[in-house]
Amino acid sequence: MCGMELDPVYTEALTPREFLGVYAHQSHDIQSVRVMPPVLGERGFGRILVERRSPVFRRGGRSATLAR
């Protein structure tokens, strides 16, 4: 049997578009939100750091997530 290892993630750095999706469908699970402004010279509008009440499970190695 081939299993996939998943890591619990409590904190994620999301794009504004990703944040709107999480907020629309999982606002009850958001514990705190912190806006991270864009870095000069990079594309985009920065990131939104979202801390969740309960974990979501992701495959390891996703750079935009932080494990608790």
C-alpha angles and dihedrals in degrees: 000000000000112000130192117224114225126192124210111244121196099167127046134177104221135184114244089256093052090047092054090054093050091045093050095050107023108027090132089064097053113105100175141352129206124183115225109200120227120272114244110259096020125106122248139037100285127259137287116225109215122190113199130209092223128025129259115212120236135170110264121264101045103145096206094062134076124202118222 
